[in-house]
């Protein structure tokens, strides 16, 4: 058995820390002159969750899998490509891009499993849209055609975040998360919630009425936001997910202890 320098048994790096899974994205890259496809996530997702006391783990998406490869205390569903419109009965808009049915099916299966077990879930941008579609909702496939402008996804030469204030429902989960700071959106999305899914509440909107946050009813922590959390210095959402994961971890630990005690008694 490996031991630490003080002679005690080595402790896994995740011991005592809630484990939060981050669903991976795939992208082509060139490394040392070689083209390849990699599974990745934004480093800020990792840094923010680690700073909040979690052990972040990257979860590659496996076809047909609805099981998590490691026990999780929370799940982060990040931004990514557009969802396949067929999932909500839509015909593809000419500007719907990057849809990947295999990716969609894998993410939907994992999100469904997480919600069914009460696992804390944070959906960001595409992640929020996926939560809405999972609950039977639909999407605007190209928001500028609805709003008449590109304020949610500025069309500039360089990647630019659209910024606007949020109208937040008092007492909502997102209101609690954003309390004590600015309620503003830094976004870059050309799609958005159209019909809200059953069992979801719209708890934040942009001034033009576009839904910017949704929350699952009767769930300990299932929150989706449309803005690009992880691409600014704002860590509040990641801290909130970490706190919810910590509660889930302690509850799971208590349940395991109770089961162990009952086994000893018998």
N, C-alpha and C positions, 0 to 999 in steps of 0.2 A: 504494500500500500504506500502511495506517495504521501509524504508528510511535509508540513510547513517547516520553516527554519527553527521554530521554537519547539519542534518535536510533536506538535499536535497534528491531528489528521487534517489534510488539506480540505478546504471548504470550497465548493463550487462558487464561481464568481457570481452566480445568480442567487445564492442562498440569502433568504430574507428579503429579496427584492422582487416586487411584482414583475411578471414577464409580460411584455406587450409585443404582440406580433404586428409587423408592418408588411402589408401585402406588397410584393415586389412588382416592379415594372420591368419589361425587357426593352432593350434598345441596342441598335448597332453602334459599335465603337471601333476605333482603330487604336491598337496598343502596340507600341514598338514596330509600327509598320504593318501589323497584321490585323485584318478586319475580323471582327467577331461579334456575336450577340451576347449580352450580359444581362443578368438580373440585378436590379439596383433600386435604390431609393434616395431621396434627398438626405444629405448628411445632417441637415438641421433637424429632421424628424428624429434621427438617432441621438443627436446632441441634446435636444430639448428634453426628450424622455429620460435619457441617462441623468441629466442634471436634476430632474424631478424625482430621482430615486428608483427608476425602473431599469430593468434589463431588456433593452430592445432586441428583438430577433427578426431577421428578414425571412419572410415566408415566400418561397418561389411558388408560383401557381402551377399545380399539377392537374392535367386533364382528368375530369371525372372524379376528383377528390373532394370530399366534403368533411374530411377529418383533419384536424390540426396535427402537424408532426410532433409538436411538443405541447405540454399543458400550458395554457395561456390564462392570464388574468385580465387581458384587454386586447382590443384589436383596433388598428388604425388602417382605414381604407383611403389611400391617397388619390391625388388627381391623376389623370391619364387621358386616353383617347375617348372619343364619343362612344356611347353605347349603341348597340345595334337597334335601330328603330323597330325591327320586327318584334322585339321583346315587349313593346307596348302598343303593337298594332299599327305602327306608322310605316309609311313609305319613305325611303331615304330622300332627304333634301340634298340638292346638288352640293351643298357645302358641308354636309355631314362627313366627317373624315376619321380614318383610323379605326373604324369599327372592327372588332375581332370577336366573333361569336364564341370561340373557345375560351378566351379570356373572360368574357361576360359570364358564361356558364360557371366557370370555376369560382369567380368572385361572388356570384349570387349564391352558390351553394355554401361557401364559407360564411358569408354574411348571414344567411338564413340559419345556419347552425349556431353562430354566435348569439344571435337574438333569441333563439329558442332556449338557450341555456342561461340567459340573463347576463351574458358577458358584456362588459362595457365596450361600446363601439363609438368611434369617432370617424365620420366620413367627411372628406375634404374634397370640394369641387366635384369631380366625377364620383367620388365616394358618396356625396350627398345625393347626387342624381341616381346612383345605383340603389340607395336606400328607398328613394321614392318609387322607382320602378319595381323593386322587390315588393312594395306594398300595393302594387296595382296602379300606380300613378303614371302620368305621361310627361313628356318633355317638349318644350319649344326647341326645335332643332337648329334654328338660327335666330338668335335673339335680336339682332339688328333689324330683322324683318318685322319684329313685333314692336320694338321700342322706337324705331326710326333713327337710332344712333349707335355708335360703337363704344359708349362709355363703360360698358362692362368688359370689353375686350378691345382696347385701343389699337387701331390699325396704324402702327408706327414702324419705322425702319428697324428699331431695336425693340426688344421685348419690354413692354411697359404695362404696369399695373394700373387698372382703373380704380379710382378712390372716391368713395362717397360715404356719407353718414348712414347709420342704420337706425331704423325705427324698430325698437325691440319691445316685445311683449313683457310688461312688468311681471315679476315673479317666475318667469320661465327659467329653464336651465341655462340658456345662453345669457340671459340677463344676469344670473348669478356669476357666470364665468367672467363676464365683461365688467362686473361691478368694480368701481374704483378707478376706471380708466376709460379711454375713448372707445365709443361704440362706432367703429368705422370699418369699412370693407376695403381691402386691397385685393382686387380680383382680376382675373383674366379668363373669362369664359364666354363662349358664344352660344352655349345652350343653357337652359334653365328649366325649373319645374313649371309645368303647365297645369295639369290636373293633379291635385295633391292626393297621395295615396291614402288608403283607409288606415286608420290607426296612427296617423301622423298629424302633428300640429305645426303650422307655419308660425315661427316665433320671432322672426326678424325679416324685415323687408327693406329694399332700397327705396329712395324717394319716388322712383317711377313705378313702384309696386311689385317689382321682381322679388320673388321669395329668396332670401339669403340664408335662412336657417330653418331646419325642421327638427322636430323631436318626436320620438316614439312614445305613444301613450302607454302607461302601465309597464314601463321598463325602467330599471334603476338608472341607466345612463346609456342612451342611444341618441346621439346628436349628430346632425349633418350641417355643415356650413358650406356656402358656395364660394367663399373667398379663399385666397391662396395662403392659408396658414402653413407656415414652414418656409415661406419665401420672404418673410419680414422678420424683425427681431421680436415680435410679439409671441411670448411663450404661454399665454394664458390657457389656450385650449389644450395644449399638451400637458400642462400641469393639472388641469381638470381631469383629463383622461388618466393620468398617473394616479391621482387621488382616488378615482373610482376603481382603478385596477388594484390599488392597495386595499381598499375595502373588500373587493372581491377575493383577493388573496387571503386576507384574514378570515373571511367567512369560510372559504374552502379549507383553510387550516383548522379552524374550529370544528368543522364537520368531520374532517379526518380524525382529529383527536377524540371526538365523541364516539365515532365508530370503533376506534381502537379501544377506548375504555369499555364500551359495551362488549367487545370481544373478550377482553380480559375478565370481565365479570362472569361471562358465561363459561 
